[in-house]
Structure formats: structure tokens, C-alpha cells
């Protein structure tokens, strides 16, 4: 009776298998890579008490080194903070009515409604009077001077400025014609 040739693997091989398994690799992938039997792998794991590590691997060192990495990340963080602060100050000036003429048209509907809700009816009346001759005013206020619903304002403004929107998002003429 012929028996298949037995496979013997060195302790170094089994140590590599154990290291891989403890680091989270699957038993099947390790058995395939090191040409060991899956049943033998499971048997050794149980007999030797292999356990997967709970701690994460240390972060790999960046190519530029930790000091340069920290310096770059600090610069990025400070730039983001400065941008956020500038945006907050600009939004405050816009909400107070100082820079409303510089706002893109498709944001105007939201801004005048926001200002009316937060700054009161006097502001709403002043904005309606200030912007009544603008081409986008009928998209925001109905014939009685009341605000349209926000979804309707947004849709009307988008349709009024369809060409600009398509250019901004990169849609060439003749494609996806039903948007918006």
C-alpha cells in the first residue's frame, strides 16, 4: 500500500504561520502560502494556544519622517482653521446684509428666507424691496409678496440658471439634457 509522501515543515515555517495568524490573516490564506494543511494549522493553533493580538499595529513612519509629517499636518490644520474662520465671518456679514450682492444667485433664495426667519419681518420686507427688480425675485416671492416653499425656490433658481449650473458641474451640451 502506497502512502502519500508526508510533508514536514520547519519550525521557522510554523513560526511564520503563527505570526501571520496572530496578526489577523486567515488560516486558509496562510495554509496556501506556506503549503501546510489547514487541519494541521488549526490543530497547532489549538494545541499551542495561539491568540490574535488585540492591539493595533503601530503606525508606519511617513516617508518624510515624523517631524516633517507633524509640521505638514499642523500647517494643514492651521490653514483649515483660518478658512473656517474667514467663512464664518463672511457668512455673518452676509446674514447681516453687508455682502448680499456678492452671493451666487442660487444661494439667494435660501439667504433671504434665512434672514427673514432669523432677523424678523422688517428685514424680510427690506430684502423684498431691495431685490424686487432682480431677475430671480419671482422665484423667491409669489405675486402677493410671500415666500415660496424652499424646495420650489431652489428648483426655480436652478432652472433659471441652468446653463451656468451645467458649466459649473461640467456637463457638456447635449448630454443628460433632463438635468436640471
KOLBA-709373 format. One line per 10 residues: number of its first residue (from 1); for each residue x negated, y negated, z of N, C-alpha, C, O. Coordinates in nm, 4 decimals, padded with zeros to 6 digits. Each point is the difference from the previous one (the first is absolute). Layout:
NUM) X/Y/Z/X/Y/Z/X/Y/Z/X/Y/Z | ...
This chain:
1) -00.0838/00.1166/00.0000/00.0838/-00.1166/00.0000/-00.0893/-00.1242/00.0000/-00.0909/-00.0129/00.0819 | 00.1191/-00.0784/-00.1760/-00.0793/-00.1220/-00.0106/00.0660/-00.1119/00.0792/00.1202/-00.0242/-00.0105 | -00.1999/-00.0412/00.0876/00.0490/-00.1159/00.0729/-00.0582/-00.1253/-00.0634/-00.1129/-00.0004/-00.0491 | 00.1917/-00.1047/00.0514/-00.0499/-00.1271/-00.0533/-00.1197/-00.0442/00.0831/-00.0075/00.0246/00.1204 | -00.0835/-00.0889/-00.1868/-00.1180/-00.0475/00.0701/00.0409/-00.1028/00.1048/00.0745/-00.0937/-00.0289 | -00.1235/00.1122/00.1495/00.0346/-00.0923/00.1073/-00.0757/-00.1305/-00.0177/-00.1143/-00.0028/-00.0455 | 00.1828/-00.1070/00.0835/-00.0630/-00.1314/-00.0070/-00.0481/-00.0364/00.1394/00.0747/00.0075/00.0976 | -00.1981/-00.0461/-00.0908/-00.0540/-00.0489/00.1256/-00.0416/-00.1447/-00.0217/-00.0709/-00.0321/-00.0955 | 00.1157/-00.0544/00.1850/-00.0339/-00.1418/-00.0093/-00.0872/-00.0367/00.1194/00.0180/00.0506/00.1108 | -00.1112/-00.1386/-00.1361/-00.0937/-00.0402/00.1056/00.0718/-00.0840/00.1052/00.1101/-00.0504/-00.0221
11) -00.1754/00.0371/00.1361/00.0556/-00.0847/00.1059/00.0046/-00.1458/-00.0442/00.0875/-00.0752/00.0429 | -00.1813/00.0350/-00.1284/00.0021/-00.1372/-00.0526/00.1271/-00.0244/-00.0806/00.0610/-00.1065/00.0093 | -00.0215/00.2066/-00.0890/00.1225/-00.0124/-00.0795/00.1204/-00.0129/00.0918/00.0853/-00.0864/-00.0200 | -00.0787/00.1730/00.1211/00.1140/-00.0060/00.0911/00.0000/-00.1298/00.0814/00.1064/-00.0510/00.0350 | -00.2245/-00.0023/-00.0049/-00.0067/-00.1280/00.0706/00.0546/-00.1122/-00.0884/00.0684/-00.0898/00.0491 | -00.0983/00.0946/-00.1793/00.0525/-00.1005/-00.0934/00.1515/00.0132/-00.0127/00.0713/-00.1001/-00.0073 | -00.0220/00.2256/00.0048/00.1444/00.0231/-00.0068/00.0667/-00.0572/00.1254/00.1020/-00.0684/-00.0083 | -00.1609/00.0976/00.1242/00.0567/-00.0498/00.1259/00.0012/-00.1530/00.0029/00.1004/-00.0606/00.0373 | -00.2113/-00.0013/-00.0764/-00.0079/-00.1463/-00.0023/00.1087/-00.0582/-00.0907/00.0664/-00.0971/00.0362 | -00.0488/00.1570/-00.1542/00.1030/-00.0477/-00.0925/00.1396/00.0147/00.0580/00.0822/-00.0910/-00.0108
21) -00.0552/00.2063/00.0728/00.1330/00.0227/00.0557/00.0268/-00.0967/00.1149/00.1098/-00.0545/00.0106 | -00.2084/00.0329/00.0750/00.0185/-00.0903/00.1136/00.0169/-00.1449/-00.0444/00.0563/-00.0811/00.0734 | -00.1045/00.0482/-00.1925/00.0155/-00.1357/-00.0520/00.1296/-00.0173/-00.0785/00.0268/-00.1079/-00.0528 | 00.0546/00.2152/00.0449/00.1323/-00.0149/-00.0585/00.0198/00.0622/-00.1363/00.1088/-00.0113/-00.0566 | -00.2094/00.0763/00.0018/00.0188/00.0635/-00.1302/00.0878/00.1234/00.0162/00.0073/00.0579/00.1084 | 00.0590/-00.0181/-00.2159/00.0876/00.1168/00.0078/-00.0823/00.1275/-00.0056/-00.1081/00.0040/-00.0588 | 00.1617/00.1003/00.1215/-00.0686/00.1282/00.0013/-00.0139/00.0548/-00.1414/-00.1034/00.0571/-00.0345 | 00.2069/-00.0742/-00.0479/-00.0046/00.0523/-00.1367/-00.1116/-00.0657/-00.0807/-00.0717/00.0683/-00.0731 | 00.0563/-00.1999/00.0855/-00.1049/-00.0676/-00.0775/-00.1389/00.0419/00.0481/-00.0917/00.0142/-00.0808 | 00.0757/00.0056/00.2112/-00.1295/00.0434/00.0528/-00.0316/00.1432/-00.0419/-00.1137/00.0309/-00.0356
31) 00.2141/00.0564/00.0399/-00.0212/00.1388/-00.0412/-00.0432/00.0058/-00.1457/-00.0886/00.0775/-00.0359 | 00.1495/-00.1575/-00.0461/-00.0349/-00.0032/-00.1421/-00.1411/-00.0563/-00.0193/-00.0792/00.0565/-00.0754 | 00.0475/-00.1672/00.1430/-00.1294/-00.0661/-00.0182/-00.1164/00.0885/00.0461/-00.1029/00.0071/-00.0672 | 00.1187/00.0594/00.1805/-00.1111/00.0772/00.0561/00.0116/00.1499/-00.0292/-00.0805/00.0795/00.0486 | 00.1801/-00.0418/-00.1274/00.0204/00.1396/-00.0392/00.0064/00.0911/00.1222/-00.0715/00.0997/00.0098 | 00.1594/-00.1371/00.0829/00.0248/00.0846/00.1165/00.1470/00.0403/-00.0035/00.0830/-00.0709/-00.0569 | -00.0518/00.1820/00.1163/00.1381/00.0437/00.0032/00.0838/-00.0886/00.0913/-00.0437/-00.0394/00.1081 | 00.1645/00.0090/-00.1536/00.0879/-00.0856/00.0787/00.0344/00.0663/00.1335/00.0039/-00.0663/00.1037 | 00.0207/00.1964/-00.1072/00.0309/00.0716/00.1246/-00.1193/-00.0047/00.0952/00.0172/-00.0164/00.1208 | -00.1384/00.0309/-00.1753/-00.1198/-00.0081/00.0848/-00.0145/-00.1393/00.0600/-00.0383/-00.0143/00.1161
41) 00.0684/-00.0866/-00.1940/-00.0086/-00.1367/00.0500/00.0948/-00.0181/00.1180/-00.0388/-00.0544/00.1035 | 00.1633/00.0999/-00.1190/00.0974/-00.0150/00.1082/-00.0409/00.0826/00.1228/00.0179/-00.0434/00.1138 | -00.0723/00.1615/-00.1383/-00.0427/00.0861/00.1101/-00.1132/-00.0673/00.0791/00.0032/-00.0032/00.1230 | -00.1024/-00.0501/-00.1940/-00.1109/-00.0689/00.0669/00.0487/-00.1237/00.0746/-00.0434/-00.0275/00.1119 | 00.1336/-00.0464/-00.1749/00.0526/-00.1209/00.0630/00.0635/00.0348/00.1341/-00.0248/-00.0676/00.0999 | 00.1066/00.1727/-00.0970/00.0670/00.0402/00.1235/-00.1001/00.0545/00.1019/00.0074/-00.0325/00.1185 | -00.1005/00.1151/-00.1648/-00.0951/00.0636/00.0915/-00.0969/-00.1014/00.0606/-00.0364/00.0111/00.1171 | -00.0052/-00.1093/-00.1962/-00.1001/-00.0957/00.0477/00.0622/-00.1279/00.0563/-00.0712/-00.0878/00.0487 | 00.2044/00.0776/-00.0554/00.0693/-00.1145/00.0590/-00.0252/-00.1322/-00.0713/-00.0190/-00.1034/00.0641 | 00.0189/00.1075/-00.1965/-00.0216/-00.1241/-00.0751/00.1154/-00.0954/00.0269/00.1156/00.0420/00.0054
51) -00.1459/-00.1677/00.0111/00.1038/-00.1019/00.0197/-00.0286/-00.1188/-00.0895/-00.1149/-00.0398/-00.0196 | 00.2207/-00.0149/-00.0333/-00.0168/-00.1195/-00.0842/-00.0292/-00.1193/00.0906/00.0551/-00.0119/00.1095 | -00.1420/-00.0752/-00.1568/-00.0355/-00.1188/00.0780/00.1175/-00.0961/00.0034/00.0693/-00.0188/-00.0999 | -00.0479/-00.0412/00.2146/00.1082/-00.0963/00.0131/-00.0447/-00.1408/-00.0378/00.0808/-00.0800/-00.0473 | -00.2091/00.0491/00.0678/-00.0463/-00.1345/-00.0329/-00.0229/-00.0116/-00.1506/-00.0260/00.0984/-00.0693 | 00.0364/-00.2201/00.0224/-00.0204/-00.0253/-00.1425/-00.1490/-00.0085/-00.0292/-00.0817/-00.0267/00.0882 | 00.0496/00.0498/-00.2126/-00.1379/-00.0188/-00.0430/-00.0373/-00.1464/00.0158/00.0854/-00.0874/-00.0145 | -00.2095/00.0600/00.0435/-00.0407/-00.1402/00.0103/00.0131/-00.0685/-00.1361/-00.0117/00.0639/-00.1045 | 00.0359/-00.1929/00.1079/00.0112/-00.0755/-00.1248/-00.1343/00.0016/-00.0713/-00.1042/-00.0216/00.0620 | 00.1068/00.0473/-00.1924/-00.1271/-00.0011/-00.0729/-00.0546/-00.1424/-00.0071/00.0758/-00.0964/-00.0107
61) -00.2056/00.0850/00.0166/-00.0614/-00.1328/-00.0041/00.0163/-00.0596/-00.1390/-00.0272/00.0671/-00.0995 | 00.0712/-00.1919/00.0914/00.0146/-00.0653/-00.1304/-00.1353/-00.0126/-00.0694/-00.1044/-00.0009/00.0652 | 00.1075/-00.0089/-00.1971/-00.1236/-00.0101/-00.0767/-00.0841/-00.1197/00.0410/-00.1227/00.0083/00.0049 | 00.1890/-00.1197/00.0246/-00.0753/-00.1207/00.0341/-00.0449/-00.0020/00.1460/-00.0686/-00.0934/00.0416 | 00.1056/00.1942/00.0365/-00.0363/00.0040/00.1415/00.1085/-00.0654/00.0840/00.0797/-00.0795/-00.0499 | -00.0777/00.1142/00.1783/00.1072/-00.0476/00.0872/-00.0021/-00.1509/00.0191/00.1058/-00.0627/00.0059 | -00.2250/00.0028/00.0039/-00.0071/-00.1440/00.0237/00.0582/-00.0776/-00.1181/00.0820/-00.0897/00.0194 | -00.1235/00.1234/-00.1407/00.0512/-00.0688/-00.1185/00.1500/00.0281/-00.0188/00.0757/-00.0878/-00.0415 | -00.0344/00.2107/00.0727/00.1414/00.0364/-00.0088/00.0825/-00.0868/00.0948/00.1033/-00.0549/-00.0384 | -00.1507/00.0432/00.1636/00.0721/-00.0808/00.0994/00.0046/-00.1463/-00.0428/00.1022/-00.0667/00.0164
71) -00.2124/00.0172/-00.0711/-00.0045/-00.1392/-00.0453/00.1000/-00.0231/-00.1143/00.0722/-00.0997/-00.0015 | -00.0696/00.1936/-00.0938/00.0932/-00.0117/-00.1128/00.1444/00.0062/00.0476/00.0835/-00.0789/-00.0443 | -00.0536/00.1721/00.1341/00.1371/00.0134/00.0497/00.0423/-00.1229/00.0808/00.1159/-00.0409/-00.0061 | -00.2085/-00.0180/00.0814/00.0301/-00.1215/00.0751/00.0306/-00.1147/-00.0958/00.0944/-00.0759/00.0221 | -00.1733/00.0631/-00.1277/00.0255/-00.1046/-00.1000/00.1374/00.0183/-00.0638/00.0739/-00.0968/-00.0178 | -00.0391/00.2227/-00.0171/00.1312/00.0284/-00.0589/00.1119/-00.0357/00.0975/00.1006/-00.0593/-00.0390 | -00.1184/00.0956/00.1655/00.1003/-00.0289/00.1024/00.0195/-00.1502/00.0157/00.1131/-00.0484/00.0030 | -00.2232/-00.0251/00.0070/00.0095/-00.1450/00.0166/00.0663/-00.0653/-00.1212/00.0759/-00.0957/00.0151 | -00.1040/00.1465/-00.1348/00.0639/-00.0544/-00.1205/00.1506/00.0257/00.0034/00.0788/-00.0877/-00.0354 | -00.0381/00.2091/00.0784/00.1432/00.0325/00.0098/00.0693/-00.0886/00.1023/00.1110/-00.0476/-00.0237
81) -00.1759/00.0255/00.1369/00.0579/-00.0862/00.1037/00.0173/-00.1416/-00.0534/00.1041/-00.0622/00.0216 | -00.2050/00.0111/-00.0908/00.0086/-00.1359/-00.0557/00.1121/-00.0095/-00.1032/00.0743/-00.0982/-00.0020 | -00.0615/00.2007/-00.0846/00.1083/00.0009/-00.0990/00.1359/00.0014/00.0680/00.0907/-00.0728/-00.0404 | -00.0763/00.1555/00.1436/00.1271/00.0094/00.0716/00.0357/-00.1325/00.0655/00.1154/-00.0427/-00.0039 | -00.2132/-00.0214/00.0633/00.0255/-00.1292/00.0644/00.0377/-00.1062/-00.1028/00.0917/-00.0790/00.0225 | -00.1626/00.0772/-00.1356/00.0335/-00.0959/-00.1060/00.1418/00.0233/-00.0507/00.0759/-00.0946/-00.0211 | -00.0409/00.2227/00.0017/00.1344/00.0330/-00.0470/00.1049/-00.0437/00.1016/00.1031/-00.0559/-00.0376 | -00.1284/00.0808/00.1656/00.0958/-00.0395/00.1037/00.0195/-00.1514/00.0014/00.1126/-00.0483/00.0119 | -00.2215/-00.0258/-00.0240/00.0112/-00.1461/-00.0006/00.0741/-00.0484/-00.1242/00.0814/-00.0920/00.0076 | -00.1097/00.1538/-00.1211/00.0688/-00.0398/-00.1231/00.1490/00.0322/00.0093/00.0839/-00.0814/-00.0387
91) -00.0512/00.2000/00.0901/00.1413/00.0358/00.0157/00.0709/-00.0968/00.0938/00.1146/-00.0376/-00.0245 | -00.1809/-00.0021/00.1301/00.0603/-00.0960/00.0921/00.0282/-00.1314/-00.0722/00.1084/-00.0566/00.0143 | -00.2056/00.0077/-00.0920/00.0215/-00.1248/-00.0744/00.1136/00.0155/-00.1010/00.0796/-00.0919/-00.0194 | -00.0724/00.2093/-00.0450/00.1081/00.0242/-00.0963/00.1344/00.0016/00.0719/00.0959/-00.0618/-00.0462 | -00.0884/00.1323/00.1592/00.1257/00.0078/00.0740/00.0426/-00.1373/00.0517/00.1190/-00.0263/00.0174 | -00.2163/-00.0602/00.0069/00.0319/-00.1355/00.0446/00.0296/-00.0924/-00.1177/00.0354/-00.1163/00.0195 | -00.0497/00.1675/-00.1412/00.0356/-00.0771/-00.1182/-00.1126/-00.0794/-00.0615/00.0237/-00.0762/-00.0937 | -00.1459/00.0910/00.1428/-00.1105/-00.0815/-00.0491/-00.0516/00.0434/-00.1369/-00.0398/-00.0847/-00.0800 | 00.0397/00.2142/00.0515/-00.0595/00.0494/-00.1238/00.1000/00.0790/-00.0843/-00.0407/00.0880/-00.0758 | 00.1674/-00.1164/00.0868/00.1003/00.0790/-00.0720/-00.0166/-00.0061/-00.1510/00.0369/00.0948/-00.0694
101) -00.0908/-00.2024/00.0176/-00.0142/-00.0119/-00.1453/-00.1088/00.0904/-00.0561/-00.0056/00.0207/-00.1212 | -00.0810/00.0337/00.2061/-00.1090/00.0855/-00.0450/00.0345/00.1488/00.0058/-00.0830/00.0835/-00.0358 | 00.2027/-00.0494/00.0798/00.0403/00.1395/00.0168/00.0463/00.0562/-00.1340/00.0723/-00.0680/-00.0728 | -00.1128/00.1925/00.0377/00.0510/00.0615/-00.1229/00.1528/00.0070/00.0025/00.0605/00.0208/00.1052 | -00.0002/-00.0381/-00.2207/00.1458/-00.0105/-00.0097/00.0716/00.1191/00.0614/00.1025/-00.0184/00.0657 | -00.1537/00.1419/-00.0850/00.0770/00.1133/00.0518/-00.0039/00.0105/00.1511/00.0679/00.0858/00.0563 | -00.1442/-00.1693/00.0112/00.0039/-00.0037/00.1467/00.0902/-00.1116/00.0532/00.0332/-00.0020/00.1185 | 00.0058/-00.0892/-00.2048/00.0778/-00.1155/00.0456/00.1342/00.0394/00.0600/00.0414/-00.0573/00.1008 | 00.0269/00.1535/-00.1606/00.1294/00.0421/00.0531/-00.0106/00.0476/00.1432/00.0821/-00.0359/00.0844 | -00.1824/00.1163/-00.0572/-00.0202/00.0486/00.1363/-00.0348/-00.1153/00.0938/00.0526/-00.0086/00.1109
111) -00.1408/-00.0791/-00.1556/-00.0462/-00.1081/00.0878/00.1106/-00.0974/00.0378/00.0090/-00.0403/00.1160 | 00.0754/00.0015/-00.2114/00.1055/-00.0955/00.0364/00.1035/00.0660/00.0909/00.0539/-00.0654/00.0892 | -00.0255/00.1937/-00.1105/00.0922/00.0712/00.0898/-00.0630/00.0134/00.1392/00.0670/-00.0219/00.1009 | -00.1934/00.0571/-00.0959/-00.0700/00.0119/00.1286/00.0010/-00.1329/00.0745/00.0291/-00.0054/00.1196 | -00.0611/-00.1013/-00.1917/-00.0016/-00.1324/00.0628/00.1394/-00.0370/00.0517/00.0131/-00.0567/00.1085 | 00.0901/00.0885/-00.1858/00.1364/-00.0313/00.0437/00.0357/00.0775/00.1268/00.0599/-00.0552/00.0923 | -00.0971/00.1832/-00.0883/00.0321/00.0835/00.1160/-00.0776/-00.0402/00.1250/00.0506/00.0138/00.1113 | -00.1729/-00.0634/-00.1286/-00.0849/-00.0280/00.1154/-00.0115/-00.1477/00.0355/-00.0316/-00.0344/00.1139 | 00.0568/-00.0519/-00.2100/-00.0159/-00.1432/00.0269/00.1328/-00.0751/00.0020/00.0034/-00.1205/00.0253 | 00.1053/00.1917/-00.0518/00.1317/-00.0592/00.0166/00.0655/-00.0542/-00.1259/-00.0617/-00.0062/-00.1064
121) 00.1905/-00.0337/00.1205/00.0789/-00.0451/-00.1146/-00.0507/-00.1301/-00.0622/00.0181/-00.0222/-00.1197 | -00.0812/-00.0635/00.1996/-00.0530/-00.1246/-00.0566/-00.1102/00.0306/-00.1011/-00.0069/-00.0613/-00.1065 | -00.0786/00.1567/00.1413/-00.1075/00.0400/-00.0913/00.0588/00.0649/-00.1242/-00.0471/-00.0242/-00.1111 | 00.1505/00.1072/00.1293/00.0640/00.0655/-00.1144/00.0576/-00.1039/-00.0951/-00.0168/00.0111/-00.1215 | 00.0842/-00.1117/00.1753/00.0587/-00.1052/-00.0841/-00.1093/-00.0810/-00.0694/00.0131/-00.0342/-00.1176 | -00.1201/00.0036/00.1894/-00.1104/-00.0765/-00.0594/-00.0671/00.0795/-00.1119/-00.0335/-00.0561/-00.1043 | 00.0136/00.1869/00.1256/-00.0605/00.0832/-00.1052/00.0911/00.0094/-00.1213/-00.0469/-00.0074/-00.1136 | 00.1763/00.0237/00.1367/00.0952/00.0076/-00.1115/-00.0050/-00.1292/-00.0814/00.0020/00.0038/-00.1230 | -00.0083/-00.1161/00.1904/-00.0078/-00.1295/-00.0688/-00.1345/-00.0160/-00.0715/-00.0059/-00.0475/-00.1134 | -00.0995/00.0869/00.1800/-00.1355/-00.0146/-00.0554/-00.0206/00.0835/-00.1261/-00.0684/-00.0435/-00.0926
131) 00.1272/00.1636/00.0885/-00.0266/00.0928/-00.1097/00.1183/00.0192/-00.0951/-00.0050/00.0891/-00.0848 | 00.1101/-00.1685/00.0957/00.1212/00.0247/-00.0785/-00.0227/-00.0101/-00.1506/00.0731/00.0627/-00.0767 | -00.1725/-00.1401/00.0321/-00.0244/-00.0163/-00.1432/-00.1012/00.1003/-00.0553/-00.0294/-00.0027/-00.1195 | -00.0232/00.0890/00.2017/-00.0958/00.1005/-00.0470/00.0733/00.1069/-00.0799/00.1174/00.0272/00.0251 | -00.1861/00.0331/-00.1208/00.0634/00.1019/-00.0838/00.0402/00.1236/00.0803/00.0904/00.0727/-00.0411 | -00.1554/-00.0477/00.1538/00.0304/00.1181/00.0799/00.1095/-00.0240/00.1038/00.0435/00.0956/00.0643 | 00.0022/-00.2181/-00.0457/00.1003/-00.0311/00.1029/00.1290/00.0810/-00.0156/00.0519/00.0480/00.1008 | 00.0032/-00.0300/-00.2229/00.1229/00.0802/-00.0111/-00.0174/00.1462/00.0417/00.0981/00.0674/00.0317 | -00.2216/-00.0184/-00.0315/-00.0238/00.1369/00.0455/00.0094/00.0097/00.1519/00.0261/00.1075/00.0539 | -00.0472/-00.2191/00.0152/-00.0018/00.0000/00.1467/00.1346/-00.0421/00.0582/00.0501/00.0633/00.0929
141) 00.0094/-00.1711/-00.1478/00.1256/-00.0523/00.0528/00.1112/00.0202/-00.1013/-00.0214/-00.0153/-00.1203 | 00.1404/00.0498/00.1686/00.1151/00.0110/-00.0902/00.0581/-00.1393/-00.0247/-00.0556/-00.0997/00.0462 | 00.1675/00.0929/-00.1192/00.0600/-00.1284/-00.0368/00.0440/-00.0805/00.1220/00.0014/-00.1230/-00.0039 | 00.0342/00.1917/00.1120/00.0448/-00.0676/00.1223/-00.1170/-00.0451/00.0876/00.0213/-00.0631/00.1034 | -00.1446/00.0948/-00.1437/-00.1166/-00.0397/00.0777/-00.0382/00.0984/00.1086/-00.0819/-00.0313/00.0865 | 00.1409/00.1510/-00.0903/-00.0319/00.1034/00.0994/-00.1086/00.0925/-00.0557/-00.0121/00.0186/-00.1211 | -00.0655/00.0380/00.2118/-00.1021/00.0946/-00.0436/00.0641/00.1257/-00.0561/00.1007/00.0488/00.0513 | -00.1602/00.0020/-00.1564/00.0382/00.1319/-00.0496/-00.0662/00.1042/00.0922/-00.0900/-00.0345/00.0766 | 00.1333/00.1602/-00.0832/-00.0693/00.1041/00.0783/-00.1466/00.0107/-00.0452/-00.0306/-00.0235/-00.1169 | -00.0582/00.0583/00.2080/-00.1438/00.0022/-00.0307/-00.0330/00.0926/-00.1167/-00.0805/-00.0357/-00.0860
151) 00.1423/00.1556/00.0817/-00.0296/00.0916/-00.1103/00.0382/-00.0618/-00.1338/-00.0683/00.0213/-00.1002 | 00.1770/-00.0977/00.0980/00.0441/-00.0648/-00.1234/-00.0946/-00.1143/-00.0379/-00.0313/-00.0183/-00.1176 | -00.0131/-00.0569/00.2152/-00.0971/-00.1074/-00.0254/-00.1263/00.0593/-00.0619/-00.0488/-00.0485/-00.1020 | -00.0035/00.1533/00.1645/-00.1231/00.0624/-00.0498/00.0174/00.0507/-00.1427/-00.0869/-00.0206/-00.0847 | 00.1983/00.0863/00.0583/00.0242/00.0559/-00.1338/00.0130/-00.1118/-00.1034/-00.0586/00.0085/-00.1079 | 00.1335/-00.1115/00.1396/00.0182/-00.1111/-00.0943/-00.1332/-00.0700/-00.0297/-00.0299/-00.0294/-00.1158 | -00.0489/00.0032/00.2184/-00.1295/-00.0654/-00.0211/-00.0932/00.0875/-00.0837/-00.0728/-00.0502/-00.0856 | 00.0754/00.1789/00.1104/-00.0837/00.0912/-00.0773/00.0416/00.0022/-00.1464/-00.0851/-00.0010/-00.0889 | 00.2146/00.0040/00.0638/00.0476/-00.0008/-00.1387/-00.0292/-00.1330/-00.0688/-00.0286/-00.0031/-00.1197 | 00.0356/-00.1063/00.1944/-00.0305/-00.1309/-00.0585/-00.1465/-00.0094/-00.0431/-00.0330/-00.0674/-00.0975
161) -00.0529/00.1351/00.1707/-00.1437/-00.0087/-00.0262/-00.0558/00.1372/-00.0367/-00.1080/00.0395/00.0438 | 00.1846/00.0309/-00.1246/-00.0340/00.1360/-00.0407/-00.1360/00.0066/-00.0675/-00.0826/00.0854/00.0324 | 00.0600/-00.1762/-00.1263/-00.1246/00.0031/-00.0762/-00.1212/-00.0185/00.0916/-00.0987/00.0724/-00.0129 | 00.1054/-00.1687/00.1051/-00.1111/-00.0238/00.0919/-00.0240/00.1212/00.0899/-00.1143/00.0360/00.0281 | 00.2248/00.0269/00.0171/-00.0139/00.1177/00.0850/-00.0670/00.1134/-00.0763/-00.0897/00.0658/00.0525 | 00.1328/-00.0427/-00.1761/-00.0581/00.1089/-00.0797/-00.1490/-00.0242/-00.0243/-00.0794/00.0941/00.0021 | 00.0415/-00.2196/-00.0249/-00.1422/-00.0315/-00.0177/-00.0770/00.0245/00.1290/-00.1110/00.0531/-00.0023 | 00.1704/-00.0922/00.1153/-00.0685/00.0145/00.1288/-00.0247/00.1459/00.0354/-00.1047/00.0331/00.0557 | 00.2005/00.0554/-00.0874/-00.0180/00.1412/00.0340/-00.0643/00.0797/-00.1125/-00.0245/00.1197/00.0152 | -00.0033/-00.1854/-00.1293/-00.0726/00.0665/-00.1077/00.0845/00.0850/-00.0926/-00.0503/00.0972/-00.0564
171) 00.1783/-00.1312/00.0387/00.0847/00.0738/-00.0943/-00.0051/-00.0686/-00.1361/00.0440/-00.1143/-00.0124 | -00.0966/00.1814/-00.0897/-00.0034/-00.0625/-00.1325/00.1392/-00.0044/-00.0627/00.0905/00.0725/00.0414 | -00.0751/-00.1584/-00.1413/00.1280/-00.0096/-00.0707/00.0316/00.1328/-00.0679/-00.0892/00.0682/-00.0505 | 00.2168/-00.0328/00.0501/00.0452/00.1195/-00.0699/-00.0007/00.1276/00.0821/00.0436/00.1039/-00.0495 | -00.0911/-00.1078/00.1729/00.0023/00.1201/00.0842/00.0852/-00.0267/00.1231/00.0059/-00.1127/00.0491 | 00.0594/00.2156/-00.0001/00.0838/-00.0093/00.1209/00.0867/-00.1247/-00.0051/00.0018/-00.0792/00.0943 | 00.0692/00.0622/-00.2034/00.0788/-00.1215/-00.0228/00.1135/-00.0188/00.1008/00.0513/-00.1110/00.0147 | -00.0116/00.2178/00.0548/00.1091/-00.0145/00.0968/-00.0508/-00.0419/00.1385/00.0763/00.0013/00.0966 | -00.2039/-00.0383/-00.0865/-00.0560/-00.0514/00.1256/-00.0500/-00.1405/-00.0216/-00.0782/-00.0200/-00.0930 | 00.1151/-00.0748/00.1679/00.1299/-00.0135/00.0650/00.1057/-00.0364/-00.1017/00.1168/-00.0160/00.0354
